[in-house]
Amino acid sequence: MKRILWLSLFAVIGFVTYSQSPRAVPASINNTLLWRISGKNLVKPSYLFGTMHMLCADDIQLSDSLTNAIQNADNVYLELDMDNLFEMMSAMTKMKMRNDTTLADLLTKDEYEKVKAFFKENSKMLPFSMLETFKPLLAASMVMEQQAGKCENMISMEQLIMQQAKKDDVQIKGMESMEYQMSIFDSIPYSFQAKQLVKMVEDDNKDEESEMKQMTDAYRNQQLDKMEEMTKKEDMGIKNFTDLLLYNRNTAWARKLEGLLAGNSLVIAVGAGHLPGEKGVINLLRKAGYKVEPVKNNMTRKKTKEI
């Protein structure tokens, strides 16, 4: 569950001049998160990029290729218009479970106390009195953030993309609304979500490398095939919601993009889990007649040597 949620909800080696577009590379180069969209009578290319929500800021940055694509874009599309202050402010009310439900209503006493203790021990998170009213998978995202990497300075690829877009005066838009994304979690039984939250808290106490750490490493290495493989290893419970979380949204986005790409150069940055596979956005755009090619995307921050 956590692999899919992390990648869906809540990213070119060498110098590229401003006047140039990032160049596509042979299809054999698969370790990339950046893809060039052309063909089907498009006047200008657009770019598809896979994001991840939280990473260590000290070792990640936007590649020259993605920076250049943003500089030359007419618009940047994220999953949500995160620059829309009104929508973001109203998000808090949409995060709560319906009918005044709380975690105490969904868990045994022992499970509830275990989750409560976890969030109290990790005081950097939101107060548990607030989190226990949230849809449990949203509270679980706090656990995933901790599992993804233990560093002081965390950042999302969306933040970096937004910073660059604002610097270049490129308008930010959303593929979906916050209201729609929050409605997805109302379609998944709260009791199921709560049990997933308990499992994540329990897994956090284990010594072995977390699945989220493995997924984060695959993301840094831009291994979409490995991320897809990990996603497919989900237990049978969450597979009942794969269409809801991934595939239905991929289909809707591909249809929406057909109306947006004509005459525009866009950067579309969505969770990396939406890109690969037969039902992924890359393949859906190809089936719609577009040429979608990998672009070199060096996003590793160079570390300075200590003297």
C-alpha positions in Angstrom: 0.0 0.0 0.0 2.6 2.5 1.0 4.6 2.0 -2.2 1.7 3.0 -4.4 0.5 5.9 -2.2 4.0 7.3 -1.9 4.5 7.4 -5.7 1.0 8.5 -6.6 0.0 11.1 -3.9 1.0 13.3 -1.8 11.3 14.1 -8.6 20.8 15.7 -19.1 24.1 15.1 -18.1 26.1 18.1 -19.3 25.3 21.7 -20.2 22.1 22.6 -22.1 21.6 26.1 -23.4 18.4 28.0 -22.8 17.5 27.9 -26.5 17.8 24.2 -26.8 15.2 21.5 -25.9 16.4 18.5 -23.9 17.2 15.8 -26.4 15.7 12.3 -26.3 18.1 9.4 -26.1 17.8 5.8 -27.4 15.0 3.8 -25.9 17.5 1.4 -24.4 18.2 4.2 -21.8 15.5 3.4 -19.4 16.9 4.7 -16.1 15.3 8.1 -16.3 12.3 9.9 -14.8 12.1 12.5 -17.7 10.3 11.7 -21.0 9.9 13.8 -24.1 6.5 13.9 -25.8 6.3 14.7 -29.5 4.7 13.6 -32.7 1.0 13.5 -33.5 1.2 16.9 -35.2 2.5 18.6 -32.0 4.2 21.9 -32.8 6.3 21.9 -29.7 7.5 19.0 -27.5 6.3 18.5 -23.9 7.9 16.6 -21.0 6.6 14.1 -18.6 8.4 13.7 -15.2 8.0 11.3 -12.3 8.1 12.9 -8.8 8.5 11.6 -5.3 7.1 13.4 -2.3 9.9 13.5 0.2 13.7 13.2 -0.4 16.9 14.4 1.3 17.5 17.9 -0.1 21.2 17.5 0.3 21.5 14.9 -2.4 18.8 15.8 -4.9 18.3 18.6 -7.4 16.6 19.4 -10.7 18.6 18.2 -13.7 19.7 20.6 -16.4 17.3 18.9 -18.8 14.2 19.3 -16.5 15.2 22.9 -15.6 15.5 23.7 -19.3 12.1 22.1 -20.0 10.5 24.2 -17.3 12.1 27.4 -18.6 10.7 26.8 -22.1 7.2 25.6 -20.9 3.9 27.4 -21.4 2.6 25.7 -18.2 3.7 23.2 -15.5 1.1 20.7 -14.5 1.4 18.9 -11.1 -1.1 16.4 -9.7 -2.5 19.4 -7.8 -2.2 23.1 -8.3 -0.1 23.5 -5.2 0.2 27.2 -5.9 -3.5 27.7 -5.4 -3.6 29.0 -1.8 -7.3 28.8 -1.4 -7.4 25.1 -2.4 -4.5 24.3 -0.2 -6.1 26.1 2.8 -9.4 24.3 2.3 -7.5 20.9 2.1 -7.5 20.6 5.9 -11.3 20.2 6.1 -11.2 17.5 3.3 -8.5 15.5 5.2 -10.9 14.5 8.0 -12.9 11.3 8.0 -16.6 11.6 7.6 -19.2 11.4 10.4 -16.7 12.5 13.1 -14.9 9.2 12.9 -11.6 8.9 14.7 -8.9 6.2 14.9 -10.2 5.1 18.3 -13.4 4.0 16.4 -11.4 1.8 14.0 -8.7 0.1 16.1 -8.5 -2.1 19.1 -7.3 -0.4 22.3 -3.8 -1.9 21.9 -3.5 -0.8 18.3 -4.7 2.7 19.1 -2.2 3.1 21.9 0.6 1.8 19.7 -0.2 4.4 17.0 -0.7 7.2 19.5 2.7 6.4 21.1 4.4 6.4 17.8 3.2 9.9 16.8 3.9 11.3 20.3 7.5 10.0 20.1 7.9 11.7 16.7 6.9 15.2 17.8 7.9 16.9 14.6 4.7 15.5 13.0 1.3 17.1 13.4 -0.3 16.7 16.9 -1.9 13.3 17.3 -5.2 15.0 18.4 -5.4 16.3 14.8 -4.0 13.2 13.0 -6.5 10.8 14.6 -9.3 12.5 12.8 -7.5 12.3 9.4 -8.2 9.7 6.8 -5.7 7.0 8.1 -3.7 6.8 4.9 -3.0 10.5 5.1 -1.7 10.0 8.6 0.3 7.0 7.2 2.1 9.4 4.8 3.7 10.9 7.9 5.2 7.5 8.7 6.3 7.0 5.1 8.1 10.4 5.2 10.2 9.1 8.2 10.9 5.8 6.5 12.0 7.3 3.2 15.1 8.9 4.6 16.6 10.0 7.9 17.9 13.5 7.3 17.2 16.9 8.7 16.4 18.7 5.5 13.6 17.0 3.5 12.2 18.3 0.3 9.8 17.2 -2.4 10.4 17.2 -6.1 7.2 19.2 -6.4 8.7 21.9 -4.3 11.8 22.1 -6.5 9.7 22.2 -9.6 7.5 24.9 -8.2 10.5 27.0 -7.2 11.9 26.8 -10.7 8.6 27.5 -12.4 8.1 30.6 -10.2 11.6 31.8 -11.0 10.9 31.5 -14.7 7.4 33.0 -14.4 5.7 29.8 -15.7 2.2 29.2 -14.5 1.5 26.1 -12.4 -1.7 24.1 -12.9 -3.2 20.9 -11.6 -4.2 17.7 -13.3 -6.7 17.1 -10.4 -8.4 19.0 -7.6 -7.8 18.4 -3.9 -11.4 17.6 -3.5 -11.1 14.7 -6.0 -7.9 13.4 -4.4 -9.4 13.4 -1.0 -12.6 11.6 -2.3 -10.4 8.7 -3.4 -9.7 8.0 0.3 -13.4 8.0 1.1 -13.7 5.1 -1.4 -11.3 2.9 0.6 -12.8 1.6 3.8 -11.5 3.6 6.8 -11.0 0.3 8.7 -8.7 -1.0 6.0 -6.7 2.2 6.0 -6.4 2.1 9.8 -5.0 -1.4 9.7 -2.4 -0.3 7.1 -1.4 2.6 9.4 -0.9 0.1 12.2 1.3 -2.1 10.0 3.4 0.9 9.0 4.0 1.9 12.6 4.9 -1.7 13.4 7.3 -2.0 10.4 9.0 1.2 11.5 10.4 -0.5 14.5 12.0 -3.3 12.5 15.8 -3.3 12.0 15.8 -4.3 8.4 15.9 -1.8 5.5 12.3 -0.5 5.0 10.5 -1.0 1.8 10.2 2.8 1.5 14.0 3.1 1.7 14.3 0.6 -1.1 11.8 2.5 -3.1 13.6 5.8 -2.5 16.9 4.3 -3.6 15.2 3.1 -6.8 13.8 6.5 -7.4 17.2 8.2 -6.9 18.6 5.7 -9.4 15.6 6.5 -11.7 14.8 2.8 -12.1 11.1 2.9 -13.2 11.2 -0.8 -14.0 12.3 -1.6 -10.4 9.7 0.7 -8.9 7.0 -1.0 -11.0 8.2 -4.4 -9.9 8.0 -3.4 -6.3 4.5 -2.0 -6.7 3.3 -5.2 -8.2 4.4 -7.1 -5.1 1.6 -5.6 -3.1 -0.5 -7.9 -1.0 -4.0 -8.9 -2.2 -5.7 -6.4 0.0 -4.4 -3.3 -1.7 -4.7 -4.8 -5.2 -8.4 -4.3 -4.8 -7.8 -0.6 -5.0 -5.1 -0.4 -7.7 -7.6 0.8 -10.4 -8.8 3.5 -8.0 -5.4 4.8 -7.0 -3.5 4.4 -10.2 -5.0 3.1 -13.4 -8.3 5.1 -13.5 -6.4 8.3 -12.9 -3.7 7.4 -15.5 -6.5 7.0 -18.1 -8.1 10.3 -17.1 -4.8 12.1 -17.3 -3.9 10.7 -20.7 -7.3 11.8 -22.1 -6.9 15.3 -20.5 -3.5 15.7 -22.0 -4.7 15.1 -25.5 -6.6 18.4 -25.2 -3.7 20.2 -23.5 -0.7 19.2 -25.5 -1.8 20.7 -28.9 -0.1 24.0 -29.4 1.5 24.0 -26.0 4.8 23.0 -24.4 4.1 21.5 -21.0 6.0 19.9 -18.2 3.7 17.3 -16.5 5.1 16.2 -13.2 3.2 13.4 -11.4 4.0 10.6 -9.1 6.6 8.3 -10.6 4.4 5.2 -10.0 2.0 6.6 -12.6 4.6 6.4 -15.4 5.6 2.7 -16.1 3.7 -0.3 -17.2 1.1 -1.2 -19.7 -1.4 1.0 -18.0 1.1 3.7 -17.2 0.9 7.2 -18.6 3.9 6.7 -20.9 2.3 3.7 -22.6 -1.1 5.3 -22.7 0.3 8.4 -24.5 2.1 6.1 -26.9 -1.1 4.2 -27.6 -2.8 7.6 -28.3 -0.3 8.2 -31.1 2.4 10.3 -29.4 6.1 9.6 -29.4 7.4 9.3 -25.8 11.2 9.0 -25.5 13.5 8.9 -22.5 15.7 11.9 -21.7 18.9 11.9 -19.7 18.2 13.3 -16.3 21.1 13.8 -14.0 19.5 14.9 -10.7 22.2 13.8 -8.2 23.6 16.7 -6.3 27.4 16.8 -6.3 28.9 16.6 -2.9 31.7 18.9 -2.0 34.8 17.3 -0.6 35.8 18.3 2.9 39.2 20.0 3.2 
